[in-house]
Structure formats: structure tokens, C-alpha cells
Amino acid sequence: MLSKSGAQHLTGVSNNALDFASRNLPIGYSCAMGNTTANATATGETSTGVQSVDRAVRVLEILARTGGSGVSDVAADLEVHKSTAFRLLAALEERGLVEQNHDRGKYQLGFGILRLASAMPVRLDLVKQAGPVLDELAAQLGETVDLAVIREHYAVNVAEARGPSSVSAQNWTGQLTPLHATSSGKVLLAYLDAEQCEQVLDASGQPPLTEFTVTSRAALQAQLEQVELDGYAATFEEYEVGLNGVAVPVRDHTGVVVGSVSASGPAYRLVPERIQEVSGVLKTAAVRISRRMGHLA
């Protein structure tokens, strides 16, 4: 039986590890392309071998998401009969990829997942995982796109991609920017716990950078609460006159916000009426990066 700490650790295993695991799954069905398979394909049915692999990987994803599920729950999620779910679980259990918690009668990820994950040569790195997505995002939006993380009481830009419409020559990579006056900073602040947020703001203060900078602690706290509700932050000439920005959170395999993805551009182009559209595109990109970091939700 897994210990509580072991179960929690296994719940955070990345999608990349699950993809790796799929190569080692017992199929349990014939993949031979005989007449039966040909007839099934002709009638629009999925090849049983491919379908079995897909279902097995989905079982692993379900258990990673829930921390443990019974046969009935797995069958319901897969929309298959209980006997099919049981056969999938039994095959995965045989390889050590899942195991049954006999105290609760539920299945959970097995330590075989860790064995496969440890064979991955590349450590999950936020900048590495975000890079291809940022390039696509910049091309799609036409604006400058940045990935930022929190460092002490600043937001630091760790990666950047420039769109074809970017007008500024400044490269923000490595730049420390104020948390209270940037869209990335407000996202990073919004997902800190209350005590951490207070400590960071006490250290940084809220100095006015333009006439539009929010310098009231109460007003900023209200904005941060709205960020959590909306899932994005927007700033309008708060850091630099003529520059607007919008940002969304990026999560790791535990669901913790570890960074933010932002788009910035001239105020005449990144107008308030465009924020909803841009934030939606950013959210889709952030979900992709988060999934690359192992976030399953």
C-alpha cells in the first residue's frame, strides 16, 4: 500500500511520464490487421489495439487526477463497461503502473510510474517547456509575449518572443519589473497566500511610475481578487505611458502558479476592448504550458 506522501507524489506525475508509460503498456488485444480488423475499420470502428492503449493512458490520467478511484468510477469516466475497466486496471497493475489500496478498494498510481519517469532524460523546465508555445503565441497575437516568475519582490521576465507587429526594440528578458504595476506582476501577486502577498508588498511598496499606477493597497487588493475571479490581469499605462499589458497564470504539476504569460503592446493597439480576446488566447496558451509542466486539470 502506498504511504500518504507516496500517493501525493505520484499524483503529480507529469503527462510526459504518462506518454512514456504508454509505450510500455500491455495491450491485451490482438493488433493483427486481419479480416476482422479490416471489417471493423471499414465500419468506422477504432482499431482495438489503439483504443486499448488510449483507454489505458486515460486510466493513468484519471488516477493521477483523482488520487485513487474504484473500478466503477473509472468505468464511468471512460464510458465503458465495468469488466472493461477492470481488465485495463488489471493489465496496468501487472506492470506495476497502478496498484490497489486494499483498505479502500480503490486503485492508485503505482511506483512503476516513477521508474518510467526517472528514465526521462530532460528535466521539466518552465522556460524550456514554454518556449515553443510562446513563439506560436507571439506570431498569433502579433505582440511581444513574455514569461515571468516572481523573484523576491519583483517579477522577472525569463523568456520572450516577439510578434511581427512589435514596435519596441527593448528586450525584457532578465528585466526585473514591479509587481504592482505590471500585468504579470499582478497575476503573480494574486496567487500568493495573503501573508506572502502582504510581505512582498511591504518590501516593494507601490511607488507611482506613471499617473495611472495603482498606489493604494486597498485598491490593489481589490484588483488582485478580481484577477482570481477572471483568471487574468490587465494594466493600462501603469508601468510605462503608452504601454498596455494582459497576463494569465501558468501552473505546475501540483496546480501551484509558478509563472505568468503576458502580452504587451502599444496602448493604441492593445485597447481595453481587445483585452477579452487576447486574454482568451493567452489562457489557451497557458493551459498548454501548464500541461507540459504536468498539470492535468
C-alpha positions in Angstrom: 0.0 0.0 0.0 1.3 3.5 -0.8 2.0 5.9 2.0 0.2 9.2 2.0 3.3 11.0 0.9 4.0 8.5 -1.8 0.4 8.8 -3.1 0.7 12.6 -3.2 4.0 12.4 -5.1 2.6 10.1 -7.6 -0.5 12.2 -8.2 1.9 14.9 -9.5 3.5 12.8 -12.2 3.6 14.7 -15.5 1.8 14.0 -18.7 5.2 13.4 -20.3 5.7 10.5 -18.0 2.3 9.1 -18.8 3.1 9.4 -22.5 6.3 7.5 -21.9 4.3 4.9 -19.9 2.0 4.3 -22.8 4.9 2.7 -24.7 5.2 0.0 -22.0 1.6 -0.9 -21.7 0.3 -4.4 -22.2 -2.4 -4.3 -24.9 -4.3 -7.4 -24.1 -5.8 -7.4 -27.5 -4.6 -8.5 -30.9 -3.4 -5.8 -33.2 -3.1 -8.0 -36.2 -4.6 -6.5 -39.3 -6.7 -9.5 -40.3 -10.1 -9.5 -41.9 -11.8 -8.7 -38.6 -9.8 -5.6 -38.1 -10.3 -4.6 -41.7 -14.0 -5.0 -41.4 -14.0 -3.0 -38.2 -12.1 -0.2 -39.8 -14.4 -0.3 -42.8 -17.4 0.3 -40.5 -15.7 3.2 -38.8 -14.7 1.4 -35.6 -11.4 2.2 -33.9 -8.6 -0.4 -34.0 -8.9 -2.3 -30.8 -5.1 -2.1 -30.1 -5.0 1.7 -30.4 -8.2 2.0 -28.5 -6.8 -0.1 -25.7 -3.7 2.0 -25.4 -5.7 5.2 -25.4 -8.0 3.9 -22.7 -5.1 2.7 -20.6 -3.4 6.1 -20.7 -6.7 7.7 -19.8 -6.9 5.4 -16.8 -3.5 6.7 -15.7 -4.6 10.3 -16.2 -7.8 9.6 -14.2 -5.9 8.1 -11.3 -3.3 11.0 -11.4 -6.1 13.5 -11.2 -8.2 11.8 -8.5 -5.5 10.2 -6.4 -7.5 7.0 -6.4 -10.6 5.6 -8.0 -12.7 2.4 -7.9 -13.5 0.3 -10.9 -17.0 1.8 -11.2 -15.6 5.3 -11.2 -13.0 4.5 -13.8 -15.6 2.8 -16.0 -17.9 5.8 -15.7 -15.1 8.2 -16.7 -14.2 6.1 -19.7 -17.8 5.4 -20.5 -17.1 1.6 -20.7 -18.5 -1.5 -19.0 -17.0 -2.3 -15.6 -15.5 -5.5 -16.9 -13.5 -3.5 -19.5 -12.3 -1.1 -16.8 -11.3 -4.0 -14.6 -9.3 -5.6 -17.4 -7.4 -2.4 -18.1 -6.7 -1.9 -14.4 -5.5 -5.5 -14.0 -3.1 -5.1 -17.0 -1.7 -1.9 -15.6 -1.4 -3.5 -12.2 0.6 -6.4 -13.6 3.2 -3.9 -14.9 3.3 -2.0 -11.6 1.8 1.1 -13.1 -1.2 1.0 -10.8 -1.9 -0.8 -7.5 -4.9 -1.4 -5.4 -5.3 0.2 -2.0 -6.9 -2.7 -0.2 -8.0 -0.6 2.7 -10.3 1.4 0.4 -10.7 -0.9 -2.5 -9.5 1.8 -4.9 -6.8 1.8 -7.5 -4.0 4.4 -7.5 -0.8 5.0 -9.4 1.9 2.5 -8.7 5.6 3.1 -8.3 6.2 1.7 -11.8 5.3 5.2 -13.0 8.2 6.7 -11.1 10.6 4.1 -12.7 9.4 5.3 -16.1 9.5 8.9 -15.2 13.1 8.7 -13.9 14.2 7.4 -17.3 13.2 10.7 -18.9 16.4 12.5 -19.9 15.0 16.0 -19.8 14.0 17.7 -16.5 10.8 19.6 -16.8 11.9 23.2 -17.0 9.5 26.1 -17.3 11.4 28.1 -19.9 12.1 25.0 -22.0 8.5 23.9 -21.9 7.1 27.3 -22.6 9.4 28.3 -25.5 7.6 26.7 -28.4 4.2 27.9 -27.1 5.5 31.5 -26.7 6.8 31.6 -30.3 3.4 30.4 -31.6 1.6 32.9 -29.3 3.7 35.9 -30.4 3.0 35.0 -34.1 -0.7 34.7 -33.4 -1.1 37.9 -31.5 1.5 39.9 -33.3 2.7 41.4 -30.0 5.5 40.9 -27.6 4.9 37.9 -25.3 6.8 37.3 -22.0 7.1 34.5 -19.4 7.7 35.9 -15.9 8.3 34.4 -12.5 8.4 36.0 -9.1 11.8 36.8 -7.5 11.8 38.4 -4.1 9.5 41.4 -4.6 9.9 41.7 -8.4 8.6 39.9 -11.5 11.5 38.8 -13.6 11.0 38.0 -17.3 12.7 34.7 -18.1 11.7 34.3 -21.7 10.4 36.4 -24.5 9.0 36.0 -28.0 8.4 39.0 -30.4 5.5 39.1 -32.8 5.6 40.7 -36.2 3.8 43.8 -35.0 6.1 44.5 -32.0 7.1 48.2 -32.1 9.5 48.3 -29.1 13.2 47.4 -29.6 13.6 46.6 -25.9 14.2 43.0 -24.9 12.6 42.3 -21.5 14.3 39.0 -20.8 16.1 39.2 -17.5 14.5 42.5 -16.6 13.1 43.0 -13.1 9.7 44.7 -13.2 7.5 45.9 -10.3 4.7 43.5 -9.3 2.1 46.2 -8.5 2.3 47.9 -11.9 2.5 45.1 -14.5 0.0 42.5 -15.6 2.5 39.7 -14.9 3.2 41.1 -11.5 -0.5 41.3 -10.6 -1.0 37.7 -11.7 1.9 36.5 -9.6 0.7 38.5 -6.6 -2.9 37.3 -6.9 -2.0 33.7 -6.4 0.3 34.2 -3.3 -1.3 33.5 0.0 -2.4 36.6 1.9 0.6 36.6 4.3 3.1 36.3 1.4 1.4 38.9 -0.6 1.5 41.4 2.3 5.2 40.7 2.9 6.1 41.2 -0.7 4.1 44.5 -1.0 5.6 45.7 2.3 9.1 45.1 0.8 8.4 46.6 -2.6 5.9 49.4 -1.8 3.7 50.8 -4.5 5.6 53.8 -5.9 3.9 55.7 -8.7 5.6 55.1 -12.0 3.0 56.9 -14.1 -0.1 58.9 -13.3 -2.1 55.6 -13.8 -0.1 53.4 -11.3 -2.3 52.0 -8.6 -0.7 53.2 -5.3 -3.5 52.3 -2.9 -3.1 49.0 -1.1 -6.8 48.6 -0.8 -7.4 49.3 -4.5 -4.6 46.8 -5.5 -6.1 44.1 -3.2 -9.4 44.6 -4.9 -7.8 44.2 -8.3 -6.0 41.0 -7.2 -9.3 39.5 -6.0 -10.7 40.3 -9.4 -7.7 38.6 -11.1 -8.5 35.3 -9.3 -12.1 35.6 -10.5 -11.3 36.5 -14.1 -8.2 34.4 -14.5 -6.2 37.3 -15.9 -4.8 40.7 -15.1 -4.7 43.7 -17.3 -2.8 47.0 -16.9 -3.2 50.2 -18.8 -0.1 52.5 -18.9 0.6 51.8 -15.2 4.3 50.9 -15.7 5.1 52.9 -18.8 3.0 55.6 -20.6 1.7 54.2 -23.9 2.2 50.5 -22.9 -0.7 48.1 -22.0 -0.5 44.5 -21.0 -2.5 41.4 -20.1 -1.3 38.3 -18.3 -2.5 34.9 -17.2 -1.2 32.3 -14.7 0.9 29.2 -15.5 0.7 26.2 -13.2 3.0 23.2 -12.4 2.0 19.6 -11.8 0.8 20.4 -8.3 -1.5 23.1 -9.5 0.6 25.9 -8.0 1.0 29.1 -10.0 4.7 29.2 -11.0 4.7 31.9 -13.6 2.7 34.1 -15.8 2.4 34.6 -19.6 1.8 38.1 -20.8 1.2 40.0 -24.0 2.2 43.7 -24.1 1.8 46.3 -26.8 1.1 49.9 -27.6 -1.9 51.4 -25.9 -3.4 52.4 -29.2 -3.5 48.8 -30.4 -3.9 46.8 -27.1 -7.1 48.7 -26.3 -9.5 47.7 -23.4 -12.0 46.4 -25.9 -9.4 43.8 -27.1 -8.4 42.5 -23.7 -11.1 39.8 -23.5 -10.0 38.4 -26.9 -6.3 38.5 -26.0 -6.8 37.1 -22.5 -8.7 34.1 -24.1 -5.8 33.4 -26.4 -3.3 33.7 -23.5 -5.4 31.3 -21.3 -5.3 28.7 -24.0 -1.5 29.0 -24.3 -1.1 28.9 -20.6 -3.1 25.7 -20.4 -0.7 24.2 -23.0 2.4 25.2 -21.0 0.8 24.0 -17.7 0.1 20.6 -19.3 3.7 20.4 -20.5 4.6 21.0 -16.8 2.4 18.1 -15.8 -0.7 19.9 -14.8 -3.7 17.7 -15.5 -6.8 19.8 -14.7 
